[in-house]
Amino acid sequence: MRIALFLLLFISTLNFAQDKTPVKRDPYLQASSPAQPKQVRPEDKVKIIHADEIKKSPDKYDGNQYFTGNVQIEHQGSILTADEVVLYNEENFVKAIGNTRLQNTDGSVITAGEMEYDANTQKGVARKNVVLTDPKQTIKTDILYYDRLANQAYFNTGGTISDGQNVTYAKVGTYFLNTRVVDLTGNVKIETPQYTIEGPNIKQNQNTKIADFLGPTTITSKTNPRNRIYTEKGTYKMDSKEAFLTKNSRIFYNEKILTGDDMYYNQISGFGKATGNVTLDDPKEKRFIKGGYGEIFEKKDSAMMTKNPYAVKAMEKDSIYFAAEKIISYQRPDTLDIKVKKSYLRAFKKARIYKSNAQGRADSIAFNETDGIMHMYTNPILWSGEKQVTGDKVEAYFNTKTEDIDSLKVIGNAFAISKVDSLTLKDEFNQVKGKFMTVYYEKNAIKEARVVGNAQSIVYVDDTDQETKKPERIGITLSTCGIIGALFEERALQIISCSIGAASDTYPMSMIEPSKRKFPDFNWNTKDRIRKWQDILVDSPNNEEIQYTADNELFDKAQKAIDDEKAKEEAKKPKRTRK
């Protein structure tokens, strides 16, 4: 009986003209409503499905009739329920108050304390503890603006979005229900079980679980907050934890920093790569590597750089520079204490090294940064001042406290050459060679060498003229010993010991021919000599070869005298004549 009475009252009510005063709307709805109400087709009108009571009071809702008690209305397939509904029939406009719930045709549901809905524009506003739910997520906010035609929902008073695994906080958000994309701005924060994502503008696709970053954004690990990603533009796959970064990006991992123009990082596998202006910075080791392409392996704590890479090991007194076709850096636990990690650097193919007091080249270089031990493999050559060392393999030992080179070990075909006088272009070189050689440094310069196994030396010998007090050339000493001890002085090489099968002879300059003044495998190299750190950036600086002048005057004069004497002797011999 009550329902029948309600229907009669409702039908009659719709025929009554309501107050002509336009309803007071939310500014969002006011801006979208037409200046003059248009004629609405019956099928586009809001329909009342149920209400317990119909009421009207001059003191309430500007005297408009309203419905109370389990109110249910319908429009274009969407159902709105509430405790109380005011229907402005001529404007086709609805105000719903108390436990409002809007069930949309796309499956989404909006609940709130109150709602306003313009059936002409199909736009609405929900207020007070608003919750929008659909199969992909739940949005909570204080005020939600929604547009059924555009299938969009919008909030600007702060809100949270939850998909069952991740929770997002944002000041402003627009949800595109067709594509399931949420455009978030203003201090956006996404909490996942493993990471926290923060940025000013993030777009989330709830179908693909992909987030796009527009503006400075960070992804921070919850287990280790020092491991994080920073970018100003990028894409992040929430499920696979893959980041694609394209602007001012940095990956922080294991106290290292990888940067590049275009970057990729997988937080699950710990693999990352970067192209274009790549830098791998290791502040703890005071070392960085630059190149055109780089890869990192977080779980192995290793990295690789190619495309014209070079590395700089920064030191307080004197930095070391490395270059090659490929540079690898990695850390490994100390065999004596697994809690201690040692750092290593390896340069492959055409490796070059520069230090102010030592420069070198080899096919490959391996450097134990922690212990200060460097290995140079395959055709190594090391320069120090006007001295050169070569061999099958060179090992350099650095003092990690003073940052200076303590010594070198040359293994196989060891050969040391020093210019007799670096201030002249005379073709005069002191030489010592053998199977093995140990070179000792003093004050960053080669001071002493000990050669073992088939040791040989060619040394220019000077003495001081007692009258002029100037050095005077005596000649050249040729030595062959089992072991040679040599002392490098400013302008001389002094053989301080020659033992085991020692044989040593000194020849005046007039009696030693030029071909005997150098060993057959003499290899003084000025073309590839690294003079400044920038020289390591190319395969070879291709210096102009230095032309040295041989001083053969005494030998040539003595040889001429010998030849003249031979000619005289020949002239004294009787000549045979044919009869």
C-alpha positions in Angstrom: 0.0 0.0 0.0 2.9 2.3 0.9 4.7 1.7 -2.4 1.6 2.3 -4.4 1.0 5.6 -2.5 4.6 6.6 -3.2 4.2 5.9 -7.0 1.1 8.0 -7.2 2.7 10.9 -5.3 5.9 10.5 -7.5 4.0 10.6 -10.8 2.0 13.7 -9.7 5.2 15.3 -8.4 7.0 15.1 -11.7 4.2 17.1 -13.3 4.5 20.0 -10.9 6.8 22.9 -11.9 9.6 23.4 -9.4 11.3 26.5 -8.2 12.7 28.4 -11.2 15.8 29.4 -9.1 18.8 27.6 -10.5 20.3 25.1 -8.1 23.5 25.9 -6.4 26.1 23.6 -7.9 29.7 22.8 -7.3 31.9 25.1 -9.4 33.0 22.1 -11.4 29.4 21.4 -12.4 28.5 25.1 -12.7 31.2 25.6 -15.3 30.1 22.7 -17.4 26.4 23.4 -17.3 24.8 25.3 -20.2 23.5 28.9 -19.6 20.0 28.0 -20.7 18.7 24.5 -19.9 18.2 22.5 -23.0 15.1 20.3 -23.7 15.8 16.9 -22.4 14.4 13.8 -24.0 12.4 11.5 -21.6 14.9 8.7 -22.0 17.7 11.0 -20.8 15.9 12.0 -17.6 16.9 10.7 -14.2 14.5 8.0 -13.1 13.4 7.3 -9.6 13.4 3.6 -8.9 12.6 3.6 -5.2 12.2 5.8 -2.1 10.5 5.3 1.2 9.2 8.8 1.4 8.7 12.0 -0.6 9.1 15.3 1.3 8.9 19.0 0.8 9.8 21.9 3.1 10.2 25.6 2.5 13.1 25.6 4.9 15.0 22.8 3.1 16.5 22.6 -0.3 14.9 25.9 -1.4 11.5 24.3 -1.1 12.3 21.5 -3.6 10.9 18.1 -3.0 13.3 15.4 -1.9 13.2 11.6 -1.4 14.3 9.8 1.7 14.8 6.2 2.8 16.6 3.7 0.6 16.5 6.0 -2.4 17.5 4.5 -5.7 17.7 6.3 -9.0 18.9 5.3 -12.4 20.5 7.2 -15.4 21.9 5.7 -18.6 22.3 2.3 -16.9 24.1 3.7 -13.8 22.4 3.2 -10.4 22.7 5.8 -7.6 21.6 4.9 -4.1 21.5 7.2 -1.0 19.7 8.0 2.2 18.3 11.2 0.8 18.1 12.6 -2.8 17.0 16.0 -4.1 15.9 15.8 -7.7 15.8 19.1 -9.6 13.7 17.8 -12.4 13.8 20.8 -14.8 17.6 20.9 -14.7 17.9 17.1 -14.7 20.1 17.5 -11.7 20.5 15.4 -8.5 21.9 15.9 -5.0 22.4 12.8 -2.9 23.2 12.8 0.8 24.2 10.0 3.1 25.7 6.6 2.3 25.7 7.5 -1.4 26.7 4.8 -3.9 27.0 5.1 -7.6 27.2 1.8 -9.6 28.5 2.6 -13.1 28.0 0.5 -16.3 31.8 -0.1 -16.6 31.9 -2.0 -13.3 33.3 0.9 -11.2 31.6 1.9 -8.0 31.8 5.3 -6.2 30.8 5.6 -2.5 30.8 8.9 -0.6 29.0 10.9 2.1 27.3 13.0 -0.6 27.1 13.5 -4.4 26.0 15.9 -7.0 25.2 14.7 -10.5 24.2 16.6 -13.7 22.4 14.1 -15.9 22.7 16.5 -18.9 26.5 16.6 -18.9 26.8 13.3 -17.0 29.3 14.9 -14.7 29.3 14.6 -10.9 31.0 15.4 -7.7 31.4 13.1 -4.7 32.5 14.4 -1.3 33.3 13.0 2.2 35.2 9.8 2.4 35.0 9.1 -1.3 36.0 5.6 -2.5 36.2 4.6 -6.1 36.6 0.9 -6.8 37.0 -1.1 -9.9 38.5 -4.5 -10.7 42.0 -3.0 -10.9 42.2 -0.6 -7.9 40.6 1.4 -5.2 40.9 5.3 -5.0 40.2 7.1 -1.8 39.9 10.9 -1.5 37.8 13.7 0.1 36.4 15.1 -3.1 36.2 13.3 -6.4 35.1 14.8 -9.7 33.9 12.4 -12.4 32.8 12.6 -16.0 30.8 9.6 -17.3 31.0 10.6 -21.0 34.8 11.0 -20.9 35.0 8.1 -18.4 37.3 10.0 -16.1 37.6 10.7 -12.4 39.7 13.5 -10.9 40.7 14.6 -7.4 42.9 17.6 -6.3 42.7 17.4 -2.5 44.9 14.5 -2.0 44.1 10.8 -2.4 45.4 7.2 -2.2 45.2 4.5 -4.8 45.6 0.8 -3.9 45.8 -2.2 -6.2 46.1 -4.9 -3.6 49.9 -4.8 -3.6 51.0 -1.2 -4.0 49.6 2.0 -2.4 49.9 5.4 -4.1 49.6 8.8 -2.5 49.2 12.0 -4.6 47.9 15.5 -4.3 46.2 15.5 -7.7 45.1 12.6 -9.8 43.1 11.9 -12.9 41.9 8.4 -13.6 41.0 7.4 -17.2 38.7 4.5 -16.7 38.8 3.3 -20.3 42.5 2.8 -20.4 43.0 2.3 -16.6 45.6 5.0 -16.6 46.1 7.3 -13.5 47.9 10.6 -14.1 49.2 11.8 -10.7 50.9 15.1 -9.8 52.0 16.9 -6.7 54.3 14.9 -4.3 53.4 11.5 -5.7 54.5 8.6 -3.5 54.1 4.9 -4.4 54.7 2.3 -1.7 55.5 -1.2 -2.9 56.6 -4.2 -0.7 60.2 -3.7 -1.8 60.5 0.0 -3.0 59.3 3.5 -2.5 58.7 5.6 -5.6 58.5 9.5 -5.3 58.1 12.1 -7.9 56.1 15.2 -9.0 54.3 13.6 -12.0 53.7 9.8 -12.4 51.4 8.1 -14.8 50.3 4.6 -13.9 48.7 2.1 -16.2 46.8 -0.4 -14.0 46.3 -2.8 -16.9 50.0 -3.1 -17.9 51.4 -2.2 -14.4 53.7 0.3 -16.1 54.5 3.7 -14.6 55.8 6.7 -16.5 57.9 9.3 -14.7 57.8 13.0 -15.8 60.1 15.1 -13.5 62.7 14.3 -10.8 61.7 10.8 -9.5 63.4 8.3 -7.2 62.9 4.6 -6.6 64.4 3.7 -3.2 65.0 0.2 -1.9 63.4 -0.5 1.5 65.9 -3.1 2.5 68.9 -0.8 1.6 67.8 2.8 1.1 71.3 3.6 -0.3 70.4 1.5 -3.4 68.1 3.7 -5.4 67.2 5.0 -8.9 66.9 8.7 -9.9 65.6 10.0 -13.2 63.8 13.0 -14.6 62.1 11.0 -17.3 61.5 7.2 -17.5 59.3 4.2 -17.5 59.0 1.6 -14.8 57.5 -1.9 -15.0 56.0 -2.5 -11.6 55.7 -6.3 -11.9 59.2 -7.1 -13.5 60.9 -4.2 -11.6 62.5 -3.0 -14.8 63.4 0.7 -15.2 63.9 2.5 -18.6 65.5 5.9 -17.9 66.1 8.6 -20.5 66.9 11.9 -18.8 69.5 12.9 -16.2 69.3 9.4 -14.7 71.4 7.8 -12.0 71.5 4.3 -10.5 72.9 4.0 -7.0 74.0 0.5 -6.0 76.6 -1.0 -3.6 77.9 2.6 -2.9 78.5 3.2 -6.6 76.7 5.5 -9.1 76.0 4.7 -12.8 74.9 7.5 -15.0 74.2 7.8 -18.8 72.0 9.3 -21.4 69.8 6.2 -21.9 69.7 3.6 -19.1 68.1 0.3 -18.2 68.0 -1.5 -14.8 66.4 -4.7 -13.6 66.0 -4.5 -9.8 65.4 -8.3 -9.5 68.5 -9.5 -11.4 70.6 -6.4 -10.5 71.6 -6.0 -14.2 71.9 -2.5 -15.6 73.2 -0.9 -18.8 73.8 2.7 -20.0 74.6 4.3 -23.3 75.9 7.8 -24.2 78.1 9.7 -21.8 78.3 6.9 -19.3 80.0 7.3 -15.9 80.5 4.7 -13.2 81.5 6.5 -10.0 82.9 4.7 -7.0 83.4 7.3 -4.2 84.6 4.7 -1.8 87.5 3.7 -4.1 87.9 7.3 -5.3 87.7 6.1 -8.8 85.4 6.7 -11.8 85.1 5.1 -15.2 83.8 6.9 -18.3 82.8 5.5 -21.7 80.1 5.3 -24.4 78.5 2.0 -23.1 78.5 0.4 -19.7 77.0 -2.6 -17.9 76.7 -3.3 -14.2 76.0 -6.6 -12.3 74.9 -5.6 -8.8 74.8 -9.1 -7.3 78.3 -9.9 -8.7 79.5 -6.4 -7.7 81.1 -5.9 -11.1 80.9 -3.5 -14.0 82.1 -3.3 -17.6 82.7 -0.2 -19.8 83.4 0.0 -23.6 83.4 2.5 -26.4 86.5 4.6 -25.7 86.5 4.0 -21.9 88.9 5.4 -19.5 89.2 5.2 -15.7 90.6 7.7 -13.2 91.9 6.6 -9.7 91.9 9.8 -7.8 94.7 10.2 -5.3 95.6 13.1 -3.0 99.1 13.5 -4.6 98.9 11.9 -8.0 96.0 10.3 -9.8 96.3 7.2 -12.0 94.6 7.1 -15.5 93.7 4.0 -17.4 92.3 3.4 -20.9 91.7 0.4 -23.2 89.1 -1.0 -25.5 87.3 -2.5 -22.5 87.6 -1.8 -18.7 86.2 -4.1 -16.0 85.9 -3.3 -12.3 84.8 -5.7 -9.6 85.0 -6.6 -5.9 85.8 -9.9 -4.3 86.0 -11.0 -0.7 89.5 -11.2 0.8 90.7 -14.9 1.0 92.0 -14.2 4.5 88.8 -12.3 5.7 85.6 -12.7 3.8 84.2 -9.6 5.5 86.8 -7.5 3.7 86.2 -6.8 0.0 89.1 -6.0 -2.4 88.6 -3.9 -5.5 90.1 -4.8 -8.9 90.3 -3.0 -12.2 91.2 -4.6 -15.5 91.8 -3.0 -18.9 91.8 -5.2 -22.0 93.2 -4.7 -25.5 95.6 -1.8 -26.1 95.7 -0.8 -22.4 97.4 2.4 -21.4 98.2 4.0 -18.1 99.3 7.4 -17.0 100.8 8.6 -13.7 103.0 11.6 -13.5 106.1 9.5 -12.7 105.2 6.4 -14.6 103.4 5.8 -18.0 102.8 2.5 -19.6 101.3 0.4 -22.4 100.4 -3.3 -22.7 97.9 -5.5 -24.3 96.1 -5.8 -20.9 96.5 -4.4 -17.4 95.1 -5.8 -14.1 95.2 -3.6 -11.0 94.5 -4.7 -7.5 93.4 -1.3 -6.1 93.2 -2.5 -2.5 96.8 -4.0 -2.3 98.3 -1.6 -4.9 99.6 -4.3 -7.3 99.4 -3.8 -11.0 100.1 -6.5 -13.7 100.9 -5.6 -17.3 100.6 -8.5 -19.8 101.8 -9.0 -23.4 104.4 -6.5 -24.8 104.4 -4.2 -21.7 106.4 -1.0 -21.8 106.8 1.3 -18.9 108.4 4.8 -18.9 109.6 6.7 -16.0 111.4 10.0 -16.7 113.9 9.3 -19.4 114.0 5.6 -18.5 112.1 2.7 -20.2 111.4 -0.8 -19.0 110.1 -3.7 -21.2 109.6 -7.4 -20.8 107.2 -10.3 -21.2 105.3 -9.2 -18.1 105.7 -6.3 -15.7 104.4 -6.1 -12.1 104.2 -2.7 -10.4 103.9 -2.4 -6.6 102.4 0.7 -5.2 102.6 1.9 -1.6 98.9 2.4 -0.8 99.7 5.0 2.0 102.2 7.2 0.1 100.6 6.5 -3.3 104.0 6.1 -4.8 105.5 3.2 -6.8 107.8 1.1 -4.6 109.2 -1.3 -7.2 108.7 -3.2 -10.4 109.2 -6.8 -11.3 110.0 -7.6 -15.0 109.5 -11.3 -15.8 111.0 -12.6 -19.0 113.2 -10.7 -21.5 113.6 -7.8 -19.0 115.2 -4.8 -20.6 115.9 -1.4 -19.0 117.1 1.6 -21.0 118.0 5.1 -19.8 119.1 8.1 -21.7 122.7 9.0 -20.8 121.9 12.7 -20.9 118.3 13.8 -21.2 119.3 17.3 -22.1 120.9 16.4 -25.4 119.9 14.5 -28.5 123.0 12.3 -28.5 122.4 8.7 -29.5 123.7 7.5 -26.1 121.8 5.0 -24.0 122.7 3.0 -20.9 121.2 -0.5 -21.1 120.8 -3.5 -18.8 118.9 -6.7 -19.6 118.4 -10.3 -18.5 115.7 -12.9 -17.8 114.3 -11.3 -14.7 114.6 -7.8 -13.3 113.6 -6.0 -10.1 113.5 -2.2 -10.3 113.4 -0.1 -7.1 112.1 3.4 -6.9 113.2 6.3 -4.7 111.4 9.6 -4.6 109.2 8.5 -7.5 112.1 7.8 -9.8 113.9 4.6 -10.8 116.9 4.2 -8.5 118.2 0.7 -8.7 117.8 -2.5 -10.7 118.8 -6.1 -10.0 119.0 -8.4 -13.0 119.1 -12.1 -12.7 119.8 -14.7 -15.5 122.0 -14.0 -18.5 122.4 -10.4 -17.3 124.1 -8.0 -19.7 124.8 -4.3 -19.6 126.1 -1.5 -21.9 127.1 1.4 -19.8 128.7 4.7 -20.8 131.5 5.6 -18.4 132.6 9.1 -17.4 135.2 10.5 -15.1 135.7 14.0 -13.7 138.5 16.1 -15.2 140.6 17.3 -12.3 141.3 20.6 -14.0 138.0 21.5 -15.5 135.9 19.6 -12.9 133.6 18.5 -15.8 132.7 15.0 -16.8 134.9 13.4 -19.3 134.0 10.4 -21.4 136.2 7.4 -20.7 134.4 4.9 -22.9 131.7 2.1 -22.7 131.7 -0.9 -20.4 130.3 -4.1 -21.7 129.4 -6.6 -18.9 128.0 -10.1 -18.9 127.1 -11.7 -15.5 124.8 -14.2 -13.9 123.5 -11.3 -11.7 123.9 -7.6 -12.2 123.2 -4.8 -9.7 122.8 -1.4 -11.3 122.4 2.0 -9.7 120.6 4.7 -11.8 122.0 8.1 -11.1 121.0 11.5 -12.6 123.2 11.1 -15.7 124.7 7.7 -15.3 124.1 4.0 -14.8 126.6 2.5 -12.4 127.1 -1.2 -12.2 127.6 -1.8 -8.5 127.8 -5.6 -8.7 128.5 -8.2 -11.3 128.6 -11.8 -10.1 128.5 -15.4 -11.3 130.5 -15.8 -14.4 131.3 -12.1 -14.5 133.0 -10.7 -17.6 133.4 -6.9 -17.9 135.5 -4.8 -20.3 135.7 -1.1 -20.8 136.4 0.2 -24.3 137.4 3.7 -25.2 135.1 5.5 -27.6 137.7 5.2 -30.3 137.7 1.4 -30.1 134.0 0.4 -29.9 132.1 0.4 -33.1 128.6 2.0 -33.2 126.8 -1.3 -33.7 128.2 -2.6 -30.4 126.8 0.3 -28.5 123.3 -1.1 -28.5 121.9 -4.6 -27.9 120.3 -6.1 -31.1 116.8 -5.9 -29.5 117.2 -2.3 -28.5 113.7 -0.8 -28.6 113.6 2.8 -27.3 110.1 4.0 -28.2 109.3 7.7 -28.5 106.4 7.4 -31.0 104.0 5.7 -28.5 105.4 7.5 -25.4 102.6 8.8 -23.2 103.5 12.4 -22.2 100.2 13.6 -20.7 97.1 11.9 -19.4 95.1 12.9 -22.5 97.4 10.7 -24.6 95.7 7.6 -23.2 92.5 8.6 -24.9 93.9 7.4 -28.3 95.5 4.1 -29.2 98.8 6.0 -29.7 99.7 9.7 -29.6 101.8 9.0 -32.7 104.5 11.3 -31.6 107.1 12.4 -34.1 110.1 10.1 -33.7 113.0 11.9 -32.0 116.1 11.9 -34.2 119.2 11.3 -32.2 122.7 12.2 -33.4 125.5 9.6 -33.1 128.9 10.8 -31.8 131.3 8.6 -33.8 134.0 11.2 -34.2 136.6 9.4 -32.1 135.9 6.0 -33.6 135.8 7.3 -37.1 139.1 9.1 -36.6 140.7 6.0 -35.1 139.3 3.9 -37.9 140.7 6.3 -40.4 144.1 6.2 -38.8 143.9 2.4 -39.0 142.8 2.5 -42.6 145.6 5.0 -43.4 148.2 2.8 -41.7 146.9 -0.2 -43.6 147.2 1.8 -46.8 150.8 2.7 -46.1 151.7 -0.9 -45.4 150.0 -1.9 -48.6 152.0 0.8 -50.5 155.3 -0.6 -49.1 154.7 -4.1 -50.5 156.3 -4.8 -53.9 153.9 -4.8 -56.7 153.9 -7.7 -59.2 154.0 -6.8 -62.8 153.5 -9.0 -65.8 156.2 -9.5 -68.3 
